[in-house]
Amino acid sequence: MTAQKVQTESTHPEIKPGMTIRIHQKIKELNPKGELKERIQVFEGMVIARHRKVGNSATFTVRKISERVGVEKIFPINLPSIAKIEIVKQSIVRQAQPRYLRTSRKVLKEKKVAKAK
């Protein structure tokens, strides 16, 4: 018998490097009274890397500039706290992992993308 890879069905759109995406993540926190509250936090940035494209351990790295400081977050694809992922725009990149965007202020050309309804 051969071992078969189990692929999970993802409800999120296909994420590629160069995309600017908006990630809605559920955050649970305690208020001063000690009650558990849940809110949605939005993180918008450009995908600069995609690791292990298939399977449960797949991740992607998103980078944004916040108050002139670069912030990067690594998200697992199957993270249960991700409510939804929106594609804002798709830029043309020629590398699989455009890490040069960390140091350069290069303006990328936009690619036309059909918006999902």
Sequence and secondary structure as in RCSB ss.txt:
>XXXX:A:sequence
MTAQKVQTESTHPEIKPGMTIRIHQKIKELNPKGELKERIQVFEGMVIARHRKVGNSATFTVRKISERVGVEKIF
PINLPSIAKIEIVKQSIVRQAQPRYLRTSRKVLKEKKVAKAK
>XXXX:A:secstr
          SS    TTEEEEEEEEEEEE TTS EEEEEEEEEEEEEEEES SSTT EEEEEEEETTEEEEEEE
ETT TTEEEEEEEEEE  SSSS GGGGT      EE      
